[in-house]
Amino acid sequence: MQFFLSSLSNIQSQLMTKLQKSGLETQLSPKEKSIFTIIQIRPNIQSGKIAEKLGIPSPTVKRILSELLNKGLIEKQGSGRNVSYTIR
């Protein structure tokens, strides 16, 4: 029984964390949500691949990535041509 209660508490904690994070996610534009979802599915993806997969111009993807970075939802890794993005 103690194990069950401990597991339940852990699940509730994870759910609360997810709900708190989703507060920001629910305020995202459709393009932001699409890009965020791609990064969730394919961590360490580069902006060019995101643009290719979604059919969005590269400058638009880079602008949206910058906005997601400012909101603290994603992280930038690497530099120059080797920049990739992951979920925070």
Secondary structure, DSSP 8 states (H G I E B T S, - for coil): -HHHHHHHHHHHHHHHHHHHHHHHHTTS-HHHHHHHHHHHHSTTB-HHHHHHHHT--HHHHHHHHHHHHHTTSEEEES-GGG-EEEE-
